Amino acid sequence: MVDVHRHPGKDETFVLLRGRVVVKTYNDDGSVIESVELCPNDGKYGVNIPRGYGIRWSLWNLGVAFLSA
Protein backbone atom coordinates (compact mmCIF):
# COMPACT_ATOMS: atom_id res chain seq x y z
CA MET A 1 0.00 0.00 0.00
CA VAL A 2 1.21 3.49 -0.83
CA ASP A 3 0.59 6.37 1.60
CA VAL A 4 -2.03 8.93 0.61
CA HIS A 5 -0.42 11.55 -1.61
CA ARG A 6 -1.57 14.41 -3.84
CA HIS A 7 -0.61 15.96 -7.16
CA PRO A 8 -1.73 19.58 -6.73
CA GLY A 9 -0.58 20.75 -10.16
CA LYS A 10 -1.83 17.98 -12.45
CA ASP A 11 -4.26 15.12 -12.90
CA GLU A 12 -2.86 11.62 -12.50
CA THR A 13 -3.78 8.81 -14.88
CA PHE A 14 -3.23 5.29 -13.57
CA VAL A 15 -3.27 2.41 -16.11
CA LEU A 16 -2.94 -1.19 -14.97
CA LEU A 17 -1.27 -3.61 -17.36
CA ARG A 18 -1.21 -6.74 -15.20
CA GLY A 19 -2.51 -7.82 -11.79
CA ARG A 20 -5.19 -6.36 -9.53
CA VAL A 21 -5.07 -3.00 -7.73
CA VAL A 22 -7.50 -0.92 -5.67
CA VAL A 23 -7.22 2.84 -6.20
CA LYS A 24 -8.91 5.15 -3.66
CA THR A 25 -9.34 8.91 -3.89
CA TYR A 26 -9.79 11.15 -0.83
CA ASN A 27 -11.17 14.58 0.10
CA ASP A 28 -9.15 17.09 2.12
CA ASP A 29 -10.83 15.81 5.31
CA GLY A 30 -9.61 12.25 4.60
CA SER A 31 -12.97 10.79 3.60
CA VAL A 32 -13.03 8.42 0.62
CA ILE A 33 -14.49 9.90 -2.56
CA GLU A 34 -14.21 6.77 -4.68
CA SER A 35 -12.74 3.27 -4.53
CA VAL A 36 -12.01 1.54 -7.86
CA GLU A 37 -10.76 -2.01 -8.31
CA LEU A 38 -8.71 -2.35 -11.49
CA CYS A 39 -8.08 -5.68 -13.21
CA PRO A 40 -7.32 -6.00 -16.93
CA ASN A 41 -8.78 -9.53 -16.96
CA ASP A 42 -12.12 -7.96 -15.94
CA GLY A 43 -11.80 -5.17 -18.53
CA LYS A 44 -11.01 -2.48 -15.93
CA TYR A 45 -7.72 -0.93 -16.99
CA GLY A 46 -7.43 2.57 -15.62
CA VAL A 47 -8.65 5.60 -13.78
CA ASN A 48 -7.99 9.35 -13.93
CA ILE A 49 -7.57 11.19 -10.63
CA PRO A 50 -8.26 14.95 -10.78
CA ARG A 51 -5.50 17.22 -9.52
CA GLY A 52 -5.54 17.93 -5.83
CA TYR A 53 -7.38 14.75 -4.80
CA GLY A 54 -5.67 12.46 -2.33
CA ILE A 55 -4.80 9.06 -3.81
CA ARG A 56 -3.75 5.71 -2.40
CA TRP A 57 -3.39 2.42 -4.24
CA SER A 58 -3.10 -1.10 -2.85
CA LEU A 59 -1.80 -4.20 -4.59
CA TRP A 60 -3.81 -7.42 -4.45
CA ASN A 61 -1.00 -9.62 -5.70
CA LEU A 62 2.65 -9.64 -6.72
CA GLY A 63 3.67 -9.15 -10.32
CA VAL A 64 1.59 -6.00 -10.83
CA ALA A 65 2.60 -3.82 -13.79
CA PHE A 66 1.20 -0.30 -14.26
CA LEU A 67 1.81 3.11 -15.77
CA SER A 68 1.20 6.34 -13.91
CA ALA A 69 1.45 9.76 -15.50
N, C-alpha and C positions, 0 to 999 in steps of 0.2 A: 504494500500500500504506500502511496506517495502522500506526503502531508498536503493539506489544503494550500493552494497557491493561487495567485492572480496574475493576469496579464493586463495591466491597466491601459496600455497603449494600443492593443490589437486584439482581434478575435483569435481564437485558437481552434484549429481544425484537427481532429483526432481520427485517424483512419486505421482500422485494425486489419492486418493481413492474415494473421493466424492466431488461433487460441480463443480465449474468452476473457473479457474484461468488463467491469462495471465502472461507468463514468458518472460521477455525481457533481452537480453544480450547486453552489451555495449563495445565499444572500449575505449582505454585510453583517447581519445579526447571527450568522451561523446556521440558519435553518436551510434545509434542503429544498432547492427549487425543482430539481428533476434528477431522477436516477435512470440511467439507460444501460441495459446489458447489451454489449456488442459481441457478435459471433458470426464470422463469415459463413459458416456452415448453415446458419439460420437466415442468411441474407441480410444481416444487420452489420454493416461495415464501418459506419462512421457517424460522427456528431460534430456540430460546430458550436463552440462555446463563445458567447458574446463577450467582448472586452469588459474587464472589470468584475466579472463573475468569479467567485471562488470555484476551484476545480480540484477534485481528488479522483484518482483512478486506482482500482484494485484488480490484481491478477487473479484469475480462477485456476490457472495451471501454469506450469513451466513451458517454455518454448514459444512464448507469445512474441509476435512480431508486429510492430505498428509504426506509423509515421505520424509526427506531430509538427504542425507548422502554424 
